[in-house]
Amino acid sequence: MPSNQSILSSCGEPREQGVPKNPFFANDLNKQLATRNQAICMQAGLKDGPFLDACTIDDAVIGSGAAKVFADIPASVAVGDAR
């Protein structure tokens, strides 16, 4: 399907496809969007750390249900105490 016909394209604008050229982090989000979605993740029980950043991005892109997934992830020694 051409990218301008995808429901994921805003108003039919073509979107980049494939592997991203650069990594994308929570601080790359629009400040207002990042603040709002980070607050949603913190209300779900996450604290500073990699899970909070991942939750913030997922919540901004996927929607508010993403925070619930991260709230149930057990802390990992490799990642540190995420809560």
Sine and cosine of phi, psi and omega as CSV:
sin_phi,cos_phi,sin_psi,cos_psi,sin_omega,cos_omega
0.00,0.00,0.75,-0.67,0.07,-1.00
-0.88,0.48,0.60,-0.80,-0.09,-1.00
-0.87,0.49,-0.46,0.89,0.00,-1.00
-0.97,0.23,-0.08,1.00,0.06,-1.00
-0.96,-0.29,-0.03,1.00,-0.03,-1.00
-0.97,0.25,0.60,-0.80,0.07,-1.00
-0.94,0.35,-0.24,0.97,0.03,-1.00
-1.00,0.09,-0.15,0.99,0.03,-1.00
-1.00,0.01,0.82,-0.57,0.02,-1.00
-0.94,0.33,0.89,-0.45,0.03,-1.00
0.81,0.59,0.54,0.84,0.06,-1.00
0.97,0.23,0.12,0.99,0.01,-1.00
-0.93,0.37,0.69,-0.73,0.04,-1.00
-0.91,0.41,0.61,-0.80,0.00,-1.00
-0.89,-0.45,0.50,-0.86,0.06,-1.00
-0.92,0.40,0.65,-0.76,0.00,-1.00
-0.86,-0.50,0.40,-0.92,0.06,-1.00
0.99,-0.16,-0.28,-0.96,-0.02,-1.00
-0.96,0.27,0.75,-0.66,0.01,-1.00
-0.86,0.51,0.56,-0.83,0.00,-1.00
-0.96,0.29,-0.50,0.86,-0.03,-1.00
-0.73,-0.68,0.47,-0.89,0.09,-1.00
-0.90,0.44,0.42,-0.91,-0.01,-1.00
-0.81,-0.58,0.80,-0.60,-0.05,-1.00
-0.88,-0.48,0.24,-0.97,-0.01,-1.00
-0.84,0.54,-0.58,0.81,0.00,-1.00
-0.96,0.27,-0.06,1.00,0.11,-0.99
-1.00,0.07,-0.21,0.98,0.05,-1.00
-0.95,0.32,0.40,-0.92,0.17,-0.99
-0.79,0.61,0.70,-0.72,-0.11,-0.99
-0.81,0.58,-0.72,0.70,-0.02,-1.00
-0.90,0.43,-0.68,0.73,0.02,-1.00
-0.90,0.43,-0.69,0.72,0.00,-1.00
-0.89,0.45,-0.70,0.71,-0.02,-1.00
-0.88,0.47,-0.72,0.70,-0.02,-1.00
-0.90,0.44,-0.73,0.69,-0.06,-1.00
-0.96,0.26,-0.52,0.86,0.09,-1.00
-0.91,0.42,-0.63,0.77,0.04,-1.00
-0.89,0.46,-0.64,0.77,0.04,-1.00
-0.88,0.47,-0.68,0.73,0.00,-1.00
-0.93,0.38,-0.61,0.79,0.02,-1.00
-0.93,0.37,-0.58,0.82,0.07,-1.00
-0.91,0.41,-0.43,0.90,0.04,-1.00
-0.98,0.18,-0.11,0.99,0.09,-1.00
0.93,-0.36,0.05,1.00,0.00,-1.00
-1.00,0.09,0.49,-0.87,0.05,-1.00
-0.87,-0.49,0.06,-1.00,0.01,-1.00
-0.74,0.67,0.61,-0.79,0.04,-1.00
0.62,-0.78,-0.06,-1.00,-0.08,-1.00
-0.90,0.43,-0.55,0.83,0.02,-1.00
-0.93,0.36,-0.57,0.82,0.03,-1.00
-0.91,0.41,-0.67,0.74,0.04,-1.00
-0.90,0.44,-0.71,0.71,0.00,-1.00
-0.90,0.44,-0.66,0.75,0.03,-1.00
-0.89,0.45,-0.68,0.74,-0.01,-1.00
-0.86,0.51,-0.71,0.70,0.02,-1.00
-0.91,0.41,-0.76,0.65,-0.02,-1.00
-0.87,0.49,-0.66,0.75,-0.01,-1.00
-0.90,0.43,-0.61,0.79,0.02,-1.00
-0.94,0.35,-0.60,0.80,-0.09,-1.00
-1.00,0.00,-0.72,0.70,-0.09,-1.00
-1.00,0.04,-0.67,0.75,-0.02,-1.00
0.72,-0.69,0.09,-1.00,-0.15,-0.99
-0.91,0.41,-0.28,0.96,0.04,-1.00
-0.95,0.33,-0.29,0.96,-0.04,-1.00
-0.90,0.45,-0.55,0.83,-0.05,-1.00
-0.89,0.46,-0.54,0.84,-0.01,-1.00
-0.89,0.45,-0.57,0.82,0.01,-1.00
-0.91,0.42,-0.70,0.71,-0.03,-1.00
-0.94,0.34,-0.47,0.88,-0.02,-1.00
-0.90,0.44,-0.45,0.89,-0.05,-1.00
-0.99,-0.13,0.01,1.00,-0.01,-1.00
-0.97,0.24,0.81,-0.59,0.04,-1.00
-0.94,0.33,0.49,-0.87,0.04,-1.00
-0.88,0.47,0.60,-0.80,-0.02,-1.00
-0.89,-0.46,0.62,-0.79,0.04,-1.00
-0.90,0.44,-0.59,0.81,-0.03,-1.00
-0.93,0.37,-0.51,0.86,-0.05,-1.00
-0.99,-0.16,-0.45,0.89,-0.05,-1.00
0.98,-0.20,0.00,-1.00,-0.01,-1.00
-0.97,0.23,0.95,-0.31,-0.08,-1.00
-1.00,0.08,-0.11,0.99,-0.05,-1.00
-0.85,-0.52,0.00,0.00,0.00,0.00
